[in-house]
Amino acid sequence: MKKGFLLLFTLIAFSACTSTEIYTRLKCHICLSQSDGVLLLPLPWDSGFSKLSPGEQAYLESQVLEILRDKGFTKVELYDRLEHELFSAGITDPNDPEQRAKVNSALGYPYFLGIALGETRNSDEWNYRSEQQLYEMSPPAPDMEISATIRVALIETASGNIVSDNAIITKISDWGTPDEDGGVNFWNFGSVSQAIRKATSKGVANMVKECGC
């Protein structure tokens, strides 16, 4: 019985449909070379990421850096990891135009990569509709979709101008399994964290492709 449940859980988890859509807010208008320095802004700077634990935020930051390195970028780093270099260059406030420009002139990072988390939607893992409910209700299936919206923006450190800006929405749909009584069990073992990771991966990869020389 236990093995049967585990098998059912695995089948449902892998059968869930995940879809991602990308909406262009500002089409990339620069030539991003793999030798260009890209400095990832810390995710905790965006209040939306307070929905994730510090560990999840750190994992997501590492994921972004790994994606860029896998794409061939040779100079990518998280802003917080350059604390000594930033202090030595007199950079304590990246919002100050003169200090921000030094991120490029002194440290060789012409671009910031900023990621923000927008709306998210979670749902219960399980719901049930009896045969009678399925007959009476329209639509019959409960809405158990999980989703996350993120924004990926590439910013020039010299000018502060945004040169690429996209919104990415990832949705994880539920899965229905009929039972012997004529009803349907609805499952969704996805998570908001999973949707965020998928949206981030797709968004960063799209930015690299769109801005590629």
N, C-alpha and C positions, 0 to 999 in steps of 0.2 A: 504493500500500500504506500509506504513511504517513498520507495523508488518510483512508483507511478506518479506520485505528486511532484517529485523533483523533475521527472521527465516532462510533465505537463507544464511546470513552471518554466523550464528551459525553452520549450517550444513556444510558449506565449511570449516570453521575453524577446526571443529572436524573431518572432513574427510581427512584432509591433512595427508600424510604419513610421519612419522618420523622414520628414521633408524639410528642406531649407530654401528660402527665397531671399534674394539679395536685391535691395532697392538703392539705386544710385541717387545720392543727395548732391554730390559734386563729382563729376567725372575727372579722373586723374589727368593732370596736364603737365606732368614732369616726366623725366626719364630717370628711373630709379635703377642705379647700377648695383651689382652685388658687392662692390667694394665701398659703397656709401655706408657711412655709419648711421645706424638706427638705434635710438635710445627709447626703450619702452617706459612709459610713465607708469608708476605704481598703481595697481588696481584699487587699493584702499583710498586713493585720492578721490575716487568717484563714489558718492554715497550709495549708489545703487548696489555696489558689491558688498554692502553690509549684510545682504541676504545670504552671503556665503561665509563660511568659517574662515579664519586666518589661514588654516591649512589648505583649504580649497582654493583660496585666492593665490597662495604661493604656488600651488600646483598648476593653476591656470597660467600664471606668469611664466613658469618654466616651459609650459606647453607652447606658448607664443614664441619664446626664444628658440626653442627646438625646431619649430616650423620654419622660422627664418633661416636658421643654420642649415636645415635640410634643403632649403631652396638655394643654397650656395652663398649666403651672406656671410662675410668674414668678420664684420665688426658690428655686433649687436650685443646690447647689454641692458640690464634693468637700471633705471636711474639711481635707485637707492644703493646699488652696489658700487657706485662711483663716488661715494661720499668723500673720500680723501682727495680724489682728483678734482672734484667740484669745489671743495673748500680751498684747495691750493690755487685754483684759478679765480677765486673770489666770487664764486657763484653760490649764493645762498637763497635766491629767490628767482625761479625760472619765469615768473610773470613779469619781472623787470626787463624791459627790452634790451638794455645794454648787457645785463648779465646773461640773458638768454642767448644773445648773439655769440657770447664767448663759448657756449656749448659747441658751436661749430668752429670758430676761429682758434680756440685754445685746445679743445679736446677732440676735434675732428668728427663731430656728429652733426651732420646737416639736417637730420630729421628726428622729430619726436613721433612715436607711435602711441596714440591715445585710444583706449578702449573704454566705453561706457556701457553700463547695463541699464536697459529700460524696463518695460513691463515684463513680468513673468506670470505664469499661470500654472498652478499645481492642481492635482485632483486626487481623489481617493484611489487606492490600488484596485478596489473591487466594487462592483455594483451588480444588481440582479433585477431582471424583469421576468415576471411570471408569464405564462401563456396568455392569460386574460389581460394583463397589462400591455403586452405586446399588441394584442388585438385592439385595445382601446386607445393607446397613446399614439400621437403623431407629432414628431417622429418617434419611433419606438425606442431607439437607443439613447442611453444617457450620454451627456456631453462630458467626457472624461479626458479631453485633450490636454496635454501638457505643452507649454510653449515658453520661449524666451526670446527677447529682442535685445540685440546689442548694436552698438555703433562703433565702427572702426574708422579712425581718421588719421591721416598722415599730415604732419605739421612741419613747416620749415622753421628751424631754430633761428635763422638769421632774421627773418621777417615776422614770424609768428602767424603767417598765413596758412590756412588749411589748403592742401593741394590734392587731397583725395578724401572722400567722405561717403561712406555707405552704411545703410541700415540692414541688418541681417536678422531674419526671423526663422527660428527652427521650431517645428512642431512634432510632437510624438503622439500618435493616435492610439486609441485603445483597441483591444482585440476581443471579439465575442466568441463564446463557445456554447453551443446548445446542450441542454441536459435531457435526461430521459422523460422529464415531466412536461416538456414542450417550452420550457423557459430558456433564457439565455443568461449566462454569466459574462459580465464585461470586466476585462482586466486591463490595467496599465501599470506595469512595473518600472516604467521610466521615472526620471526625476528631473527637477528643474536644473540641477547641477549638470546632468547629462546633456540637456538641451543647450545650456550655456556653453559647455565645452565644444559641442558640435558646431554651434553658431560661430564661436570664436575661430575654430579651425578653418571653417569655410570662409569666414570674413577676411582673415589674414592672408590665406592663399589667394583669394580673389584680388586683394589689394596688390599683392606681388605681381600677379598676372597682368592686371590692368595698368600698373605703372611701369612694367618692364620695358626696357629699351628695345 
